[in-house]
Amino acid sequence: MSAASRASLALAALGLAALAAALWLGPTPLADPFAADEATRTIVWEIRFPRALTAWLVGAALGLSGAALQGLLRNPLADSGVLGLSGFAALGAVLAFAFGAAVLAPAAALLFALVAALVVTALGWAARGPASLALIGVGLSSLAGGLIALALNLAPNPGALADLVNWTLGSVEARSLNDALLVGAFLVAGAALILFAARGLQALTLGEEAAAAIGADLSRTRLLVVLGAAACTGGATAVAGVIGFVGVAAPHLVRALAGHDPARLLLPSALAGGALLVCADIAVRLLPTDTELKLGVAAALIGGPVFALIAARLASRGGDA
């Protein structure tokens, strides 16, 4: 059995253990989460289980998209934010909240993430090298940030700003099985696209010219990875709001276990992202605070130091990933 397979099995077991722990742990302690009384069933199966499952699926989607984009751009600091996908997903939701259509925020986040993916793909179709895609993404992220600020300034519904702030902090509180199904559907779609690009990602480890020389279709690989990452990011953002750093942290945490082959890193990164976000959500539910800490804040507290560590290691190696 390969190291990547062993890592995947261990991470799958960790994810299941985290999901099980999420049924027991919470503000209301339960001696037996499988008790037959109505109150316990409501707490476990209508509140805790949908929330934990949604957290796992969101984390898996972000971890998978991060690993795929890191393989495409050959940069361990890359995630969906680098290509502007997260920024445009946030822009879609901001427009919905700011103009009094909060119910459309999930659909708007999905739509805008896919629009960003199409723009990146169209502008970068003839791009040579990952730097071109990254620069296009930086431009789109800046544009999204400016448009978000403009929408907030022109918003005719200032009362929606409180909802917007809560959404931008990221949370899976009060999520239902329908939310989990939405994330799951886009995760499956995105994973299928990314897996079709796996051989292209492997070839890219040799460099652009060498990959093209052995017959790799680099334009197809870029298209599949960008669209797949957009589906994963859009689905996750539509349900949980803005949750950063998971896409960077999850692949980094398993890279030493799964090896440096970007194709073999995809599944372990998804599993690590899911387990990481469930554990973070358990932590925010157990913290003795008057108001529950938002999941996006907890993810930033975990992922921020990891991001800094990766950047420091790259700097010490002279920028070589």
C-alpha positions as CSV (number, residue, x, y, z in Angstrom):
1,M,0.0,0.0,0.0
2,S,1.4,3.4,-1.0
3,A,2.0,6.2,1.5
4,A,-0.8,8.2,0.0
5,S,-3.2,5.3,0.5
6,R,-2.2,4.8,4.1
7,A,-2.5,8.6,4.8
8,S,-6.0,8.6,3.2
9,L,-7.2,5.7,5.3
10,A,-5.8,7.3,8.5
11,L,-7.4,10.7,7.6
12,A,-10.8,9.0,6.8
13,A,-10.7,7.3,10.2
14,L,-9.9,10.7,11.8
15,G,-12.8,12.3,10.0
16,L,-15.2,9.6,11.1
17,A,-13.9,10.0,14.7
18,A,-14.4,13.8,14.5
19,L,-17.9,13.4,13.2
20,A,-18.7,10.9,16.0
21,A,-17.2,13.3,18.6
22,A,-19.4,16.1,17.2
23,L,-22.5,14.1,18.2
24,W,-21.4,13.9,21.8
25,L,-19.7,17.2,22.3
26,G,-21.4,20.6,22.5
27,P,-22.9,23.2,24.9
28,T,-25.4,20.6,26.0
29,P,-23.6,17.4,27.2
30,L,-25.1,14.1,26.2
31,A,-24.4,10.9,28.0
32,D,-25.8,8.8,25.1
33,P,-26.3,10.6,21.7
34,F,-28.2,7.5,20.5
35,A,-30.9,7.6,23.3
36,A,-34.4,7.2,22.2
37,D,-35.9,10.3,23.8
38,E,-37.2,13.1,21.6
39,A,-34.9,15.8,22.9
40,T,-31.8,13.8,22.3
41,R,-32.9,12.9,18.8
42,T,-33.6,16.5,18.0
43,I,-30.2,17.7,19.3
44,V,-28.2,15.0,17.6
45,W,-29.9,14.4,14.2
46,E,-31.5,17.8,13.5
47,I,-28.8,20.1,14.9
48,R,-25.4,18.4,15.5
49,F,-25.2,15.8,12.7
50,P,-26.2,18.2,9.8
51,R,-23.8,20.8,11.2
52,A,-20.9,18.4,11.5
53,L,-21.5,16.9,8.1
54,T,-21.7,20.3,6.5
55,A,-18.4,21.3,8.1
56,W,-16.7,18.1,6.8
57,L,-18.0,18.6,3.3
58,V,-17.0,22.3,3.3
59,G,-13.5,21.5,4.6
60,A,-13.1,18.7,2.0
61,A,-14.2,21.0,-0.8
62,L,-11.7,23.7,0.3
63,G,-8.9,21.2,0.9
64,L,-9.4,19.6,-2.5
65,S,-9.5,22.9,-4.4
66,G,-6.4,24.1,-2.6
67,A,-4.5,21.0,-3.5
68,A,-5.5,21.1,-7.1
69,L,-4.6,24.8,-7.5
70,Q,-1.3,24.3,-5.8
71,G,-0.5,21.5,-8.3
72,L,-1.6,23.7,-11.2
73,L,0.3,26.8,-10.1
74,R,3.2,24.8,-8.5
75,N,3.0,27.0,-5.5
76,P,2.2,25.6,-2.0
77,L,0.7,29.0,-1.0
78,A,-2.0,28.8,-3.7
79,D,-5.7,28.4,-3.0
80,S,-9.0,29.6,-4.4
81,G,-8.3,33.1,-3.3
82,V,-5.3,33.3,-5.6
83,L,-7.4,33.0,-8.7
84,G,-10.1,35.3,-7.5
85,L,-12.7,32.5,-7.0
86,S,-13.3,33.2,-3.3
87,G,-13.4,36.9,-4.0
88,F,-16.1,36.7,-6.6
89,A,-18.1,34.2,-4.6
90,A,-18.0,36.7,-1.8
91,L,-19.0,39.5,-4.2
92,G,-22.1,37.6,-5.3
93,A,-23.3,37.1,-1.8
94,V,-22.5,40.7,-0.8
95,L,-24.6,42.0,-3.7
96,A,-27.5,39.7,-2.6
97,F,-27.3,40.9,1.1
98,A,-26.7,44.5,0.3
99,F,-29.7,44.8,-2.1
100,G,-32.2,43.0,0.1
101,A,-32.1,39.5,-1.5
102,A,-30.4,37.5,1.2
103,V,-32.3,34.4,0.2
104,L,-30.4,34.5,-3.1
105,A,-27.0,34.8,-1.5
106,P,-26.0,31.1,-1.9
107,A,-27.0,31.0,-5.5
108,A,-25.2,34.3,-6.2
109,A,-22.0,33.0,-4.6
110,L,-22.1,29.9,-6.8
111,L,-22.8,31.9,-9.9
112,F,-20.1,34.5,-9.3
113,A,-17.5,31.8,-8.5
114,L,-18.3,30.1,-11.8
115,V,-18.1,33.5,-13.7
116,A,-14.7,34.1,-12.2
117,A,-13.6,30.6,-13.3
118,L,-14.7,31.3,-16.9
119,V,-13.0,34.7,-16.9
120,V,-9.7,33.2,-15.6
121,T,-10.0,30.4,-18.2
122,A,-10.7,32.8,-21.1
123,L,-8.0,35.3,-20.2
124,G,-5.5,32.6,-19.4
125,W,-6.2,30.2,-22.3
126,A,-3.0,31.1,-24.1
127,A,-1.1,31.9,-20.9
128,R,2.4,30.5,-20.7
129,G,3.2,29.3,-17.2
130,P,1.4,29.5,-13.8
131,A,2.5,33.1,-13.2
132,S,0.1,34.3,-15.8
133,L,-2.9,32.6,-14.2
134,A,-1.8,33.9,-10.8
135,L,-1.5,37.5,-12.0
136,I,-5.0,37.2,-13.6
137,G,-6.3,35.9,-10.3
138,V,-4.7,38.8,-8.4
139,G,-6.4,41.3,-10.7
140,L,-9.8,39.6,-10.3
141,S,-9.4,39.5,-6.5
142,S,-8.6,43.2,-6.5
143,L,-11.6,43.9,-8.7
144,A,-13.9,41.9,-6.5
145,G,-12.6,43.8,-3.4
146,G,-13.4,47.1,-5.1
147,L,-16.8,46.0,-6.2
148,I,-17.6,44.7,-2.7
149,A,-16.7,48.1,-1.2
150,L,-18.8,49.9,-3.9
151,A,-21.8,47.7,-3.2
152,L,-21.6,48.4,0.5
153,N,-21.4,52.1,-0.2
154,L,-24.4,52.1,-2.5
155,A,-26.4,49.5,-0.6
156,P,-30.1,50.7,-0.3
157,N,-30.6,48.2,2.6
158,P,-28.1,49.1,5.3
159,G,-29.9,46.8,7.7
160,A,-28.6,43.8,5.8
161,L,-25.0,44.7,6.7
162,A,-25.2,42.8,10.0
163,D,-26.1,39.6,8.2
164,L,-23.3,40.3,5.7
165,V,-20.8,40.6,8.5
166,N,-21.9,37.3,10.0
167,W,-21.7,35.6,6.6
168,T,-18.2,37.0,5.9
169,L,-16.9,35.5,9.2
170,G,-18.0,32.0,8.1
171,S,-20.1,29.6,10.0
172,V,-22.0,26.2,9.7
173,E,-24.3,27.0,12.6
174,A,-28.0,26.0,12.1
175,R,-27.2,24.3,8.8
176,S,-29.5,21.5,7.6
177,L,-29.1,18.3,5.6
178,N,-30.2,20.3,2.6
179,D,-27.2,22.5,3.0
180,A,-25.0,19.4,3.3
181,L,-26.5,18.0,0.1
182,L,-25.8,21.3,-1.8
183,V,-22.1,21.3,-0.8
184,G,-21.9,17.6,-1.5
185,A,-23.3,18.0,-5.0
186,F,-20.8,20.7,-5.9
187,L,-18.0,18.8,-4.2
188,V,-18.7,15.7,-6.4
189,A,-18.9,17.8,-9.5
190,G,-15.7,19.7,-8.7
191,A,-13.9,16.5,-7.7
192,A,-14.8,14.8,-11.0
193,L,-13.4,17.7,-13.0
194,I,-10.2,17.8,-11.0
195,L,-9.7,14.1,-11.2
196,F,-9.9,14.2,-15.0
197,A,-7.0,16.7,-14.8
198,A,-4.9,14.5,-12.5
199,R,-2.5,13.2,-15.2
200,G,-2.0,16.7,-16.4
201,L,-1.1,17.8,-12.9
202,Q,1.4,15.0,-12.6
203,A,3.0,16.0,-15.9
204,L,3.3,19.6,-14.8
205,T,5.7,18.6,-12.1
206,L,8.2,18.2,-14.9
207,G,7.7,21.8,-16.0
208,E,5.5,23.4,-18.7
209,E,7.8,22.6,-21.7
210,A,8.5,19.0,-20.6
211,A,4.8,18.4,-19.9
212,A,3.9,19.6,-23.4
213,A,6.6,17.5,-24.9
214,I,5.2,14.3,-23.4
215,G,1.8,15.1,-24.8
216,A,0.0,16.7,-21.8
217,D,-2.8,19.0,-22.8
218,L,-2.1,22.0,-20.6
219,S,-5.0,24.1,-21.7
220,R,-7.4,21.3,-20.9
221,T,-5.7,20.7,-17.5
222,R,-6.1,24.4,-16.6
223,L,-9.7,24.5,-17.6
224,L,-10.6,21.4,-15.6
225,V,-8.8,22.4,-12.5
226,V,-10.1,26.0,-12.5
227,L,-13.7,24.9,-13.1
228,G,-13.4,22.1,-10.6
229,A,-12.0,24.5,-8.0
230,A,-14.7,27.0,-8.7
231,A,-17.4,24.4,-8.2
232,C,-15.9,23.3,-4.8
233,T,-15.2,26.9,-3.7
234,G,-18.6,28.2,-4.8
235,G,-20.5,25.4,-3.1
236,A,-18.6,25.8,0.1
237,T,-18.9,29.6,0.2
238,A,-22.6,29.4,-0.7
239,V,-23.4,27.4,2.4
240,A,-20.7,28.4,5.0
241,G,-19.7,31.8,4.0
242,V,-16.1,32.9,3.8
243,I,-13.7,30.4,5.4
244,G,-10.0,31.0,4.5
245,F,-6.7,29.2,5.0
246,V,-8.2,25.6,4.9
247,G,-7.2,25.3,1.2
248,V,-3.6,26.3,2.1
249,A,-3.3,24.4,5.4
250,A,-4.8,21.0,4.5
251,P,-2.5,20.1,1.6
252,H,0.5,21.3,3.5
253,L,-0.4,19.2,6.6
254,V,-0.5,16.0,4.5
255,R,2.2,16.7,1.9
256,A,4.9,14.9,3.8
257,L,2.6,11.9,4.3
258,A,1.2,11.7,0.8
259,G,4.2,12.6,-1.2
260,H,4.7,15.5,-3.5
261,D,2.8,14.1,-6.5
262,P,-0.1,16.6,-6.9
263,A,-2.4,13.9,-8.1
264,R,-1.8,11.6,-5.1
265,L,-2.2,14.6,-2.8
266,L,-5.8,15.4,-3.9
267,L,-7.7,12.8,-1.8
268,P,-5.6,13.2,1.4
269,S,-6.0,17.0,1.2
270,A,-9.8,16.7,0.9
271,L,-9.9,14.3,3.9
272,A,-7.6,16.5,5.9
273,G,-9.6,19.6,5.1
274,G,-12.8,17.8,6.2
275,A,-11.4,16.6,9.5
276,L,-9.7,19.9,10.2
277,L,-12.9,21.9,9.8
278,V,-15.0,19.5,11.9
279,C,-12.4,19.7,14.7
280,A,-12.4,23.5,14.5
281,D,-16.2,23.6,14.6
282,I,-16.2,21.4,17.7
283,A,-13.7,23.7,19.3
284,V,-15.9,26.8,18.7
285,R,-18.9,25.1,20.1
286,L,-17.0,24.2,23.3
287,L,-15.4,27.6,23.9
288,P,-17.0,29.2,27.0
289,T,-17.9,32.5,25.3
290,D,-21.2,34.4,25.5
291,T,-21.5,34.4,21.7
292,E,-20.2,31.5,19.6
293,L,-16.9,32.2,17.8
294,K,-17.4,32.1,14.0
295,L,-15.9,29.1,12.2
296,G,-14.0,31.3,9.7
297,V,-12.3,33.1,12.6
298,A,-11.2,29.8,14.1
299,A,-10.0,28.6,10.7
300,A,-7.9,31.7,10.3
301,L,-6.4,31.3,13.8
302,I,-5.3,27.8,12.8
303,G,-4.5,28.4,9.2
304,G,-2.7,31.8,9.6
305,P,0.3,30.4,11.4
306,V,0.5,27.5,8.9
307,F,0.5,30.0,6.1
308,A,3.3,32.0,7.7
309,L,5.2,28.8,8.3
310,I,5.0,27.8,4.7
311,A,6.0,31.3,3.5
312,A,9.0,31.2,5.9
313,R,10.1,27.8,4.7
314,L,9.9,29.0,1.1
315,A,11.8,32.1,1.8
316,S,14.6,30.0,3.5
317,R,14.8,27.9,0.3
318,G,15.0,30.9,-1.9
319,G,11.3,30.6,-3.1
320,D,11.7,27.1,-4.3
321,A,8.5,25.0,-3.4
